[in-house]
Amino acid sequence: MRASKISTKNIVYFAILLALVVIMQVVSNYITFGPVSITLVLIPIVVGGILLGPLAGALLGLAFGIITIVGSLKSPLFLTAPVLIVILALVKATAAGYFPALFYKLIAKKHPVIAAYVASASAPIINTGIFILGCIAGISKLKEVFGFDDSASAIVFVFVGIVGINFFIEFGINILLTPAVIKIIDIVKGKIKQKKFGQVVEEDEEDQTENLEIENADIDEGNYEQEERQDSINE
């Protein structure tokens, strides 16, 4: 959402997508599969990044991260390592919004469909990948919270108990819904192009009308001058 591209239309799109991010993330707290919650929030984040650019994707991701932090304020892990959780939640969510949009931007000119799939697939990969790195960095806190005796057991718990279920479900949902994402993008961009085409046609019509008025004015002025010369000759 660069300064040159900020418009009322883009602000409205961003506001709608931001509302979807907030609602879907809040609802996801009640959608669980085993010990973890399942979220669909990456979908509007990817759509926003594709339509409005990497910066918009990053801002939508940041909102996702903030809501995640609010939802985990009473969790044992947050109470044990609040700084780590805040940094991890903000970094992974923001990156999951920025980089998929960047990948789409780099690929879309030649392969728009492939670009949409890359963006949709990379969002959960980035989100989960950074989460894993954060868990490894704070492995001692995980051991303390969940009562593991060694680091190996804690890492296995992260990959199998948390990441495994959550990642594959979110990844599958994002891939399956990519055709719908492409359709939404095509519809929105089609309307934008149609609107721009209408504006161009309208401007052309205005220019043609203005030129015709100028030509008519020149003809009237020429006729008037010719009449004056004729009157002078007659006199």
TIDO-567933 format. One record per residue (C-alpha): residue number from 0; residue in one letter; x, y, z. Coordinates in steps of 0.5 Angstrom, whole numbers. Example, Ala and Ser with C-alpha at 12.3 -4.5 7.8 and 13.67 -1.06 7.14 Angstrom:
# TIDO-567933
[0,"A",[25,-9,16]]
[1,"S",[27,-2,14]]
//
This chain:
# TIDO-567933
[0,"M",[0,0,0]]
[1,"R",[5,5,-2]]
[2,"A",[3,13,-2]]
[3,"S",[2,13,-9]]
[4,"K",[-3,7,-9]]
[5,"I",[-7,9,-2]]
[6,"S",[-14,11,-4]]
[7,"T",[-21,11,-1]]
[8,"K",[-22,4,-5]]
[9,"N",[-16,1,-2]]
[10,"I",[-17,4,5]]
[11,"V",[-24,0,5]]
[12,"Y",[-21,-6,2]]
[13,"F",[-16,-6,8]]
[14,"A",[-21,-5,13]]
[15,"I",[-26,-10,11]]
[16,"L",[-20,-15,11]]
[17,"L",[-18,-13,18]]
[18,"A",[-24,-14,20]]
[19,"L",[-24,-21,18]]
[20,"V",[-17,-22,21]]
[21,"V",[-20,-20,28]]
[22,"I",[-26,-24,27]]
[23,"M",[-23,-30,24]]
[24,"Q",[-18,-30,30]]
[25,"V",[-22,-29,35]]
[26,"V",[-27,-35,33]]
[27,"S",[-21,-39,32]]
[28,"N",[-20,-39,39]]
[29,"Y",[-26,-44,40]]
[30,"I",[-24,-48,34]]
[31,"T",[-19,-54,36]]
[32,"F",[-17,-60,34]]
[33,"G",[-13,-64,40]]
[34,"P",[-9,-59,44]]
[35,"V",[-9,-53,39]]
[36,"S",[-13,-48,35]]
[37,"I",[-14,-48,28]]
[38,"T",[-14,-41,25]]
[39,"L",[-17,-39,18]]
[40,"V",[-14,-32,19]]
[41,"L",[-8,-33,14]]
[42,"I",[-13,-33,8]]
[43,"P",[-15,-26,9]]
[44,"I",[-8,-24,10]]
[45,"V",[-6,-27,4]]
[46,"V",[-11,-24,0]]
[47,"G",[-10,-17,3]]
[48,"G",[-2,-18,1]]
[49,"I",[-4,-20,-6]]
[50,"L",[-9,-14,-7]]
[51,"L",[-6,-8,-3]]
[52,"G",[2,-10,-3]]
[53,"P",[7,-13,2]]
[54,"L",[6,-7,7]]
[55,"A",[-1,-8,7]]
[56,"G",[0,-16,8]]
[57,"A",[5,-14,14]]
[58,"L",[0,-10,17]]
[59,"L",[-6,-15,17]]
[60,"G",[-1,-20,20]]
[61,"L",[1,-15,25]]
[62,"A",[-6,-15,27]]
[63,"F",[-6,-22,27]]
[64,"G",[0,-23,32]]
[65,"I",[-3,-18,37]]
[66,"I",[-10,-21,37]]
[67,"T",[-6,-28,38]]
[68,"I",[-2,-24,44]]
[69,"V",[-8,-22,47]]
[70,"G",[-11,-29,47]]
[71,"S",[-5,-32,50]]
[72,"L",[-5,-27,56]]
[73,"K",[-7,-32,61]]
[74,"S",[-3,-38,58]]
[75,"P",[2,-42,63]]
[76,"L",[7,-41,57]]
[77,"F",[6,-33,57]]
[78,"L",[6,-32,64]]
[79,"T",[13,-36,64]]
[80,"A",[16,-32,58]]
[81,"P",[12,-26,56]]
[82,"V",[18,-23,52]]
[83,"L",[19,-29,48]]
[84,"I",[12,-30,46]]
[85,"V",[10,-23,44]]
[86,"I",[17,-22,40]]
[87,"L",[15,-29,37]]
[88,"A",[8,-28,36]]
[89,"L",[9,-21,32]]
[90,"V",[15,-23,28]]
[91,"K",[12,-30,25]]
[92,"A",[5,-26,24]]
[93,"T",[8,-20,20]]
[94,"A",[13,-24,16]]
[95,"A",[7,-29,14]]
[96,"G",[3,-23,11]]
[97,"Y",[9,-19,8]]
[98,"F",[13,-25,5]]
[99,"P",[8,-29,1]]
[100,"A",[5,-22,-2]]
[101,"L",[13,-21,-4]]
[102,"F",[13,-27,-7]]
[103,"Y",[6,-26,-11]]
[104,"K",[9,-19,-13]]
[105,"L",[15,-23,-16]]
[106,"I",[12,-28,-20]]
[107,"A",[5,-26,-22]]
[108,"K",[7,-22,-28]]
[109,"K",[9,-28,-31]]
[110,"H",[5,-34,-28]]
[111,"P",[-1,-31,-24]]
[112,"V",[-4,-37,-22]]
[113,"I",[3,-40,-20]]
[114,"A",[4,-34,-16]]
[115,"A",[-3,-35,-12]]
[116,"Y",[-1,-42,-10]]
[117,"V",[6,-40,-8]]
[118,"A",[3,-34,-3]]
[119,"S",[-2,-39,0]]
[120,"A",[3,-44,1]]
[121,"S",[8,-40,4]]
[122,"A",[4,-36,9]]
[123,"P",[3,-43,14]]
[124,"I",[10,-45,12]]
[125,"I",[13,-38,14]]
[126,"N",[8,-38,20]]
[127,"T",[10,-45,23]]
[128,"G",[17,-44,21]]
[129,"I",[19,-38,25]]
[130,"F",[14,-41,31]]
[131,"I",[19,-47,31]]
[132,"L",[25,-43,31]]
[133,"G",[22,-39,37]]
[134,"C",[21,-45,41]]
[135,"I",[28,-48,40]]
[136,"A",[30,-41,42]]
[137,"G",[26,-42,48]]
[138,"I",[27,-49,50]]
[139,"S",[28,-48,57]]
[140,"K",[22,-45,58]]
[141,"L",[18,-50,55]]
[142,"K",[21,-55,59]]
[143,"E",[19,-51,65]]
[144,"V",[12,-50,63]]
[145,"F",[11,-57,61]]
[146,"G",[15,-61,65]]
[147,"F",[20,-64,60]]
[148,"D",[26,-67,63]]
[149,"D",[31,-66,57]]
[150,"S",[31,-62,51]]
[151,"A",[29,-68,46]]
[152,"S",[23,-69,49]]
[153,"A",[21,-62,49]]
[154,"I",[23,-61,41]]
[155,"V",[19,-68,40]]
[156,"F",[13,-65,43]]
[157,"V",[13,-58,39]]
[158,"F",[14,-62,32]]
[159,"V",[9,-67,34]]
[160,"G",[4,-65,39]]
[161,"I",[3,-57,37]]
[162,"V",[6,-56,30]]
[163,"G",[5,-63,26]]
[164,"I",[-3,-62,27]]
[165,"N",[-4,-55,26]]
[166,"F",[1,-54,21]]
[167,"F",[-2,-59,16]]
[168,"I",[-9,-57,17]]
[169,"E",[-7,-50,16]]
[170,"F",[-3,-52,10]]
[171,"G",[-8,-56,7]]
[172,"I",[-14,-51,8]]
[173,"N",[-10,-45,5]]
[174,"I",[-8,-50,-1]]
[175,"L",[-15,-52,-2]]
[176,"L",[-18,-45,-2]]
[177,"T",[-13,-42,-7]]
[178,"P",[-18,-43,-13]]
[179,"A",[-23,-38,-9]]
[180,"V",[-17,-33,-7]]
[181,"I",[-15,-33,-15]]
[182,"K",[-23,-32,-16]]
[183,"I",[-23,-26,-11]]
[184,"I",[-17,-23,-14]]
[185,"D",[-20,-24,-21]]
[186,"I",[-26,-21,-19]]
[187,"V",[-23,-15,-15]]
[188,"K",[-18,-13,-21]]
[189,"G",[-23,-14,-26]]
[190,"K",[-28,-9,-23]]
[191,"I",[-22,-4,-22]]
[192,"K",[-20,-5,-29]]
[193,"Q",[-27,-4,-32]]
[194,"K",[-28,2,-27]]
[195,"K",[-21,5,-30]]
[196,"F",[-23,3,-37]]
[197,"G",[-30,7,-36]]
[198,"Q",[-26,13,-33]]
[199,"V",[-21,13,-40]]
[200,"V",[-27,13,-44]]
[201,"E",[-31,18,-40]]
[202,"E",[-24,23,-41]]
[203,"D",[-24,21,-48]]
[204,"E",[-31,23,-49]]
[205,"E",[-30,30,-45]]
[206,"D",[-24,31,-49]]
[207,"Q",[-27,30,-56]]
[208,"T",[-33,34,-54]]
[209,"E",[-28,40,-52]]
[210,"N",[-24,39,-58]]
[211,"L",[-31,40,-62]]
[212,"E",[-33,46,-58]]
[213,"I",[-26,49,-60]]
[214,"E",[-27,47,-67]]
[215,"N",[-34,50,-67]]
[216,"A",[-32,56,-64]]
[217,"D",[-26,57,-69]]
[218,"I",[-31,56,-75]]
[219,"D",[-36,61,-72]]
[220,"E",[-30,66,-71]]
[221,"G",[-28,65,-78]]
[222,"N",[-35,66,-81]]
[223,"Y",[-35,72,-77]]
[224,"E",[-29,75,-80]]
[225,"Q",[-31,73,-87]]
[226,"E",[-37,77,-86]]
[227,"E",[-34,83,-83]]
[228,"R",[-29,83,-89]]
[229,"Q",[-35,82,-94]]
[230,"D",[-39,88,-91]]
[231,"S",[-32,92,-92]]
[232,"I",[-32,91,-99]]
[233,"N",[-39,92,-100]]
[234,"E",[-38,99,-97]]
//
